[in-house]
């Protein structure tokens, strides 16, 4: 099965950035409300996942810009 390029890029953006950001926000709210160690750990891990997603997305964008602009 081959996905259309626009759909793939949108899905990749959602899974790399939007989903982790939403998880991070909800985890922080839960950690603040409950003070539970599990909620705090989940918030920290979600934050790390969000950071990794942002780094991967920036790297991906730069890669595609290089491809469009020609090899350097």
C-alpha positions as CSV (number, residue, x, y, z in Angstrom):
1,X,0.0,0.0,0.0
2,X,1.4,3.4,-1.0
3,X,0.1,6.6,0.7
4,X,-0.1,9.8,-1.3
5,X,2.8,12.1,-0.4
6,X,0.7,14.9,1.1
7,X,-1.2,12.5,3.3
8,X,2.1,10.8,4.4
9,X,3.7,14.2,5.3
10,X,0.6,15.3,7.2
11,X,0.4,12.0,9.1
12,X,4.1,12.1,9.9
13,X,3.8,15.7,11.2
14,X,0.9,14.7,13.4
15,X,2.6,11.7,14.9
16,X,6.0,13.4,15.4
17,X,4.8,16.6,16.9
18,X,1.1,17.0,17.5
19,X,0.4,13.8,19.4
20,X,3.4,14.2,21.7
21,X,2.6,17.8,22.4
22,X,-1.0,16.9,23.4
23,X,0.3,14.1,25.6
24,X,2.8,16.4,27.2
25,X,0.2,19.1,28.0
26,X,-2.2,16.5,29.5
27,X,0.6,15.0,31.5
28,X,1.7,18.3,32.9
29,X,-1.9,19.1,33.9
30,X,-2.2,15.7,35.6
31,X,1.1,16.2,37.4
32,X,0.1,19.6,38.7
33,X,-3.3,18.5,39.9
34,X,-2.3,15.2,41.6
35,X,1.4,15.6,42.4
36,X,1.7,11.9,41.7
37,X,5.2,10.7,40.8
38,X,3.9,8.6,37.9
39,X,2.3,11.7,36.4
40,X,5.5,13.7,36.8
41,X,7.5,10.9,35.1
42,X,5.0,10.7,32.3
43,X,5.2,14.4,31.8
44,X,9.0,14.3,31.6
45,X,9.0,11.4,29.2
46,X,6.4,13.1,27.0
47,X,8.5,16.3,27.0
48,X,11.5,14.3,25.8
49,X,9.4,12.6,23.1
50,X,8.2,16.0,22.0
51,X,11.7,17.3,21.8
52,X,12.8,14.3,19.8
53,X,9.9,14.8,17.4
54,X,10.8,18.4,16.9
55,X,14.4,17.6,16.2
56,X,13.4,14.8,13.7
57,X,11.0,17.2,11.9
58,X,13.6,19.9,11.6
59,X,16.1,17.4,10.2
60,X,13.5,16.0,7.8
61,X,12.6,19.5,6.6
62,X,16.3,20.3,6.0
63,X,16.7,17.0,4.1
64,X,13.9,17.7,1.7
65,X,15.1,21.3,1.2
66,X,18.5,19.8,0.2
67,X,16.9,17.4,-2.2
68,X,14.9,20.1,-3.9
69,X,17.9,22.5,-4.1
70,X,20.3,19.8,-5.4
71,X,23.1,18.1,-3.6
72,X,25.7,20.3,-1.9
